[in-house]
Amino acid sequence: MVSTFHGLELGKRGLAVTQASITTTGQNIANANTKGYSRQQVNASATPSLDVWTTGGKSGQLGTGVSLDSITRVRDVFLDRQHHDQASTLGESQVKQQTFDRLETIINEPSKTGLSSSMDKLWAAWQDVANEPKSSAAQTVLKERAIEFVNTAQAMDRDMTYAIDDLNLQQTNTVRDANELVKQIAELNGSIKKAGNQANDLLDKRDLLVGELSTLASIKVTANADGTNNVSLRKADGTAGTELVKGDVQSDSIVDGSEASGGKLAGIIESKAIVGKYQTELANTVEQFVTANGLAAASAPGANLFTKENAAFKVSELNANLTISKDNPAQNANGDVSKVNKSFQSLVSELGAQSQSATNSVKNNEAALLATDNRRMSVTGVSLDEEMANLIMYQHSYSAAARFVSTTDQMLDVIINQMGR
Amino acid sequence: MRVTQQMMHQNSVRHMNQNLSRFEKLNNQVASGKVLSRPSDDPNGVSKAMNLKSTIAANEQFERNVDEAKLWLDESDQTINQVVNVMQRARELAVKGANDTLSASDREAIAIEVDQLNEQVRQFANTKVNDNYIFNGTKTDVAPFPNADSYLTDSFDATKKLVTIGEGVTVDVNVTADQIFGKSEDEGNLFKTLSDLAAGLRSGENTVSLETIDISIDRLLGTAAEVGARSNRVESIENRIQDTMIDLEARLSKIEDLDYAEAIIKLKSEESVYQASLASSAKIIQPSLMDFLR
């Protein structure tokens, strides 16, 4: 026999589940724009039914209402993984592109004030000196052109050194940020472990941090049964490197970023090598050029147009010979200047080509990341239209369940107050 | 595919950004008039443009050098012609002085004029252009014949002064003193001829034959012809440099200058694309089911 108050219990369960659904809808709407939030859904199922006797001597099943099984977040871990991979590639190429951008600004070609034009001007000054060897004006102009060349070359060299300094600073900061993220991920894993793996909002927060970490370094993430996960750095061949997080424990930290195979950190380290390479190439070009024009030790400048302070050539230690004048006319070393011009041109076009491909790679990776992000948002994102439709639906369910309770109430009123009078 | 508001928002923002950045780039090109502003715009083009600029700078210098060469050659030519006039006058005086009917005082008067001619020749030999002595080789700051008897010691410098007027093309722009006045031991050295003539007139013994004077005039005329030929060569090279310059400038312009008509049409189309993306974003972002549930 079914309890008299069965209907009230059934109605109550219905009210409770619709209320939870409405609250969850409210939560989704409230977090529609929250970064890293994945929409949540209420999973409900019918409660076990009661066996009741029917006339045929067989038992029938009478429904007992609904129960709330779980509130889960809608998320696709495979899309997450894909997103991590693309985020680290993009992080790496963005830093490289910024570096090339900066190098292009430093090289300052094509322009009327760059190194190339100051080499042309110096060549022209030699011609005037050849035309009028005894003219003090021609010697002065030549000396000034030499000073201009030294200034231009040194400004470029110095800016490249600054660029490397900035990258070093960026590297230190990024390593610190990454280690902070690693620490937070381990802490959140700890909270998730305590709360059980239905801790949707904690999971979202952790996944957001893992996503951020993936832009700094290429990582490999494996999930554990208790909702926590393990995070390792990924090597260039795809295998796992240093394990940073193991469940709720931070097992290691990033030392200087050189162990990262992708992400911003790898980009910074590659960028340093790139700037270093161009600085060396620039120094070679400058050395060839001044040697072709006459280079001597600063202690014994003679009639050479340029002097260097030490035996080993350094752009920062290059000077124009200020003793050049009508009485100490400059002696042209008559080297092949056009060859130096050509080598500088090839340096510039190499930089241009590399910068162009870095820009393209950023564009491509951005597009790929956006496509994955779109797919991920298509799964996990909150659609306001959907939530509004659900809200109306749940509102009606709630009214109907309430109505059911009052109907049962009226039924009981009949039994209790009006029967047997 | 399930579409969410955040997705649409993100996509709209990204597309608006892309359109705006293309718009901005074109705008920059139109404002600067240059297609190339950094190496990555066209790596190959930038390197070509740099090469052309260097070549143009070199050619500009060659043009200046040609001007210098022409100045020297013209000045040399004029001076030689003047010296020829002097020598022709000297020849007339030599013919006149050979007349036996002249008195000693008449011959003295002629000798004085010859002395003057000698001094005039020395002044021509010390001609300066732009404060440079043109007949003293590369020692342009020193007079080749500082004194009247300097010629006896061949005090001049006979080095060729070379001017580069093209890639690997040089021309010697000076004529050396021996080509005009002759070395001290040469027959028909101008200074020697003139002073011998004056001395002969004074002593009454004709020591200078007309042939000697003719030899000196011939040397002058030969040198003048050579200078003329060099002048022609420099002029033809000047023409070639000017033609090359026009060609180089045109090629540089083709690489780095903007085609305004094309750029402005593109700019207009980018502008409308940008506005369309703004309009469509405004339409897409605004409405949701909420606007219709009242």
Interface residues (C-beta under 8 A of the other chain):
Chain A: A32 N33 F100 E104 T105 I107 E109 P110 S116 S117 M119 D120 K121 W123 A124 Q127 D128 A130 N131 E132 P133 K134 S338 N341 K342 F344 Q345 S346 V348 S349 E350 L351 G352 A353 S355 Q356 T359 L370 D373 N374 R375 M377 S378 V379 G381 V382 S383 L384 D385 E386 M388 A389 I392
Chain B: M1 R2 V3 T4 Q5 Q6 M7 Q10 N11 R14 L36 R38 P39 S40 D41 D42 P43 N44 V46 S47 A49 M50 N51 K53 S54 A57 A58 E60 Q61 R64 N65 E68 N130 N132 T138 T140 D141 L162 V163 T164 E256 S288 L289 M290 L293
